[in-house]
Amino acid sequence: MQNDPRSHGLWELTAPPAPQTQTLSGPMEADVVVVGGGFTGFSAALHLAERGTKVVLLEGREIGFGGSGRNVGLVNAGMWTMPDELPGVLGQLYGDRLLDLLGNAPKVVFELVQKHAIDCEINPAGTLHCAIGRSGLEELEARAEQWSRRGAPVTLLDAAETARRVGTDAYAGSLLDMRAGTIQPLAYVRGLAKAAIAAGVQVFTASPVTAAERSGSRWTVKTERGSVSADWVVVATNAYTVAPWAEVRAELVHLPYFNFATTPLSPALQKKILPGREGAWDTAEILSSFRYDRLGRLVFGSVGALRGTGTAIHKAWARRALKKLFPEIGEIAFEAEWYGNIGMTADNLPRFHRLAPNVIGFSGYNGRGIAPGTVFGKVLARHIAGELTEGDLPLPVTDPMAQSFRPIREGYYEVGAQLAHLVQARI
Ligand SMILES: Cc1cc2nc3c(=O)[nH]c(=O)nc-3n(C[C@H](O)[C@H](O)[C@H](O)COP(=O)(O)OP(=O)(O)OC[C@H]3O[C@@H](n4cnc5c(N)ncnc54)[C@H](O)[C@@H]3O)c2cc1C
């Protein structure tokens, strides 16, 4: 994408093509203009169009250019925050509502994929959150107990069962979550875009919104060569926000995350390593993740940016760490490498903002945006269609709060990840 093999990597090499789109030119009228072409924007647009609303979606670059086309593809349930802590942070009403919504969110993704026959390597085989050491296991024991009490199909696996499922004895145990699974993320967002277009949404790419003006009860958003007037504006630009809603970006600290995709593993290796094809990640502070794609390539990732000195450091680390985890892999080649920026909020929870009257959006998914982006987009559509009042939403309205020392913290993440990967072959 954009001639950069390190932006979308394997996903761009293997996704079905994006639907044909044009750049916006001239004035247009709509009921709702959606700004941002990722999971949130396309889910909102699709669900609005299905309700008979006239929608125009404007994407600054290409469909899935942001986090939606670059991520690991773990379709997770819930957030990082412990289930029992959410009511304490958000209050009982919002805490319970958010837990219900996000706990069931992977199911919404799987149903949407089926309904629109989206070809995106969907695999609802569950995920394995793998424990590093005693402290990792204690964290997972607490998660297992708290989700089980809420009726979620999660199981704490011991070290022996984890070793059988993952193919390494590096972990003290794991949490199997059967609500979750894996997806080819760029294929998914392109599929959502096709479904939205089929439902009547007009999609324009290479059309960054540069300004938004209110006239009477309507908004006019402007691009270099065109404009859209609408009653509502959905701001779905999240961690990749470029003006005019810079406050959405200022609230998020960018955490870089990279992935390497191996060549397809042999059938014998695929029987040994993750034979159940769950998505997996670990409890380390600088975490690692791994999963298969459809052809049996292992996608292996961790914190860091593949630019400058980071490229060589993280690649060398990935080779060492993979070999340490799965020695039988040997000297395997990488077919693709890419990275993106995760948008982290101060408390690791997402936000709902009303940036101005009738200008609304969700953001700040903290590296868990496939299922949340999909359900939050649907919630936005239902709210605009009058099915949910503002009081019915899963999060309270908050004003964006700029994070202090953001550039310094972003630099710290990038350099810190290099240092960590330089000095250790983790796990
Ligand atoms: C490397 C990485 C790994 C991740 N792994 C996972 C994972 O395994 N599981 C998971 O659930 N989540 C994961 N995430 C998080 C997830 O990808 C994001 O939370 C999700 O994609 C956010 O979707 P979105 O639609 O809200 O925003 P995005 O997908 O970021 O879309 C925002 C779009 O807005 C566009 N835009 C910005 N400004 C303008 C403007 N002015 N005018 C028009 N368009 C504009 C951008 O070009 C972009 O395409 C990961 C993220 C990254 C980066």
The ligand as an SDF file (V2000), in Angstrom:
LIG
                    3D

 53 58  0  0  0  0  0  0  0  0999 V2000
    0.4830   -3.3830   14.6150 C   0  0  0  0  0  0  0  0  0  0  0  0
   -0.8780   -3.4530   15.2280 C   0  0  0  0  0  0  0  0  0  0  0  0
   -1.3270   -4.6590   15.7760 C   0  0  0  0  0  0  0  0  0  0  0  0
   -2.6270   -4.7520   16.2980 C   0  0  0  0  0  0  0  0  0  0  0  0
   -3.1040   -5.9820   16.6630 N   0  0  0  0  0  0  0  0  0  0  0  0
   -4.4260   -6.1040   16.9720 C   0  0  0  0  0  0  0  0  0  0  0  0
   -4.9990   -7.3910   17.1680 C   0  0  0  0  0  0  0  0  0  0  0  0
   -4.3600   -8.4410   17.0190 O   0  0  0  0  0  0  0  0  0  0  0  0
   -6.3120   -7.4650   17.5220 N   0  0  0  0  0  0  0  0  0  0  0  0
   -7.0970   -6.3300   17.6270 C   0  0  0  0  0  0  0  0  0  0  0  0
   -8.2860   -6.4600   17.9400 O   0  0  0  0  0  0  0  0  0  0  0  0
   -6.5820   -5.0990   17.4000 N   0  0  0  0  0  0  0  0  0  0  0  0
   -5.2820   -4.9620   17.0640 C   0  0  0  0  0  0  0  0  0  0  0  0
   -4.7700   -3.7340   16.7970 N   0  0  0  0  0  0  0  0  0  0  0  0
   -5.6510   -2.5430   16.9290 C   0  0  0  0  0  0  0  0  0  0  0  0
   -6.5900   -2.3610   15.7510 C   0  0  0  0  0  0  0  0  0  0  0  0
   -5.9180   -2.5930   14.5400 O   0  0  0  0  0  0  0  0  0  0  0  0
   -7.1650   -0.9360   15.7690 C   0  0  0  0  0  0  0  0  0  0  0  0
   -7.7000   -0.6700   17.0520 O   0  0  0  0  0  0  0  0  0  0  0  0
   -8.2670   -0.7620   14.7500 C   0  0  0  0  0  0  0  0  0  0  0  0
   -7.8060   -1.0890   13.4750 O   0  0  0  0  0  0  0  0  0  0  0  0
   -8.8140    0.6430   14.7720 C   0  0  0  0  0  0  0  0  0  0  0  0
   -9.7620    0.7460   13.7290 O   0  0  0  0  0  0  0  0  0  0  0  0
  -10.3610    2.1440   13.3570 P   0  0  0  0  0  0  0  0  0  0  0  0
  -11.2800    1.9470   12.2220 O   0  0  0  0  0  0  0  0  0  0  0  0
  -10.9420    2.7880   14.5790 O   0  0  0  0  0  0  0  0  0  0  0  0
   -9.1080    3.0530   12.9450 O   0  0  0  0  0  0  0  0  0  0  0  0
   -8.0280    2.8460   11.7240 P   0  0  0  0  0  0  0  0  0  0  0  0
   -8.0830    1.4810   11.1720 O   0  0  0  0  0  0  0  0  0  0  0  0
   -6.7450    3.3420   12.2310 O   0  0  0  0  0  0  0  0  0  0  0  0
   -8.6250    3.8050   10.6280 O   0  0  0  0  0  0  0  0  0  0  0  0
   -8.5450    5.2060   10.6960 C   0  0  0  0  0  0  0  0  0  0  0  0
   -8.5190    5.7270    9.2550 C   0  0  0  0  0  0  0  0  0  0  0  0
   -8.7560    7.1450    9.2690 O   0  0  0  0  0  0  0  0  0  0  0  0
   -8.0350    7.6740    8.1810 C   0  0  0  0  0  0  0  0  0  0  0  0
   -7.9240    9.1340    8.4150 N   0  0  0  0  0  0  0  0  0  0  0  0
   -7.2050    9.7750    9.3540 C   0  0  0  0  0  0  0  0  0  0  0  0
   -7.3780   11.1150    9.2610 N   0  0  0  0  0  0  0  0  0  0  0  0
   -8.2460   11.3100    8.2200 C   0  0  0  0  0  0  0  0  0  0  0  0
   -8.8090   12.4770    7.6320 C   0  0  0  0  0  0  0  0  0  0  0  0
   -8.5280   13.7210    8.0690 N   0  0  0  0  0  0  0  0  0  0  0  0
   -9.6560   12.3330    6.5750 N   0  0  0  0  0  0  0  0  0  0  0  0
   -9.9610   11.0860    6.1270 C   0  0  0  0  0  0  0  0  0  0  0  0
   -9.4400    9.9560    6.6440 N   0  0  0  0  0  0  0  0  0  0  0  0
   -8.5980   10.0610    7.6870 C   0  0  0  0  0  0  0  0  0  0  0  0
   -6.7280    6.9310    8.1990 C   0  0  0  0  0  0  0  0  0  0  0  0
   -6.0620    7.0150    6.9360 O   0  0  0  0  0  0  0  0  0  0  0  0
   -7.1850    5.5220    8.5550 C   0  0  0  0  0  0  0  0  0  0  0  0
   -7.3680    4.6940    7.4270 O   0  0  0  0  0  0  0  0  0  0  0  0
   -3.4660   -3.5970   16.3190 C   0  0  0  0  0  0  0  0  0  0  0  0
   -3.0050   -2.3750   15.8090 C   0  0  0  0  0  0  0  0  0  0  0  0
   -1.7320   -2.2950   15.2520 C   0  0  0  0  0  0  0  0  0  0  0  0
   -1.2740   -1.0020   14.6730 C   0  0  0  0  0  0  0  0  0  0  0  0
  1  2  1  0
  2  3  1  0
  2 52  2  0
  3  4  2  0
  4  5  1  0
  4 50  1  0
  5  6  2  0
  6  7  1  0
  6 13  1  0
  7  8  2  0
  7  9  1  0
  9 10  1  0
 10 11  2  0
 10 12  1  0
 12 13  2  0
 13 14  1  0
 14 15  1  0
 14 50  1  0
 15 16  1  0
 16 17  1  0
 16 18  1  0
 18 19  1  0
 18 20  1  0
 20 21  1  0
 20 22  1  0
 22 23  1  0
 23 24  1  0
 24 25  2  0
 24 26  1  0
 24 27  1  0
 27 28  1  0
 28 29  2  0
 28 30  1  0
 28 31  1  0
 31 32  1  0
 32 33  1  0
 33 34  1  0
 33 48  1  0
 34 35  1  0
 35 36  1  0
 35 46  1  0
 36 37  1  0
 36 45  1  0
 37 38  2  0
 38 39  1  0
 39 40  1  0
 39 45  2  0
 40 41  1  0
 40 42  2  0
 42 43  1  0
 43 44  2  0
 44 45  1  0
 46 47  1  0
 46 48  1  0
 48 49  1  0
 50 51  2  0
 51 52  1  0
 52 53  1  0
M  END
$$$$
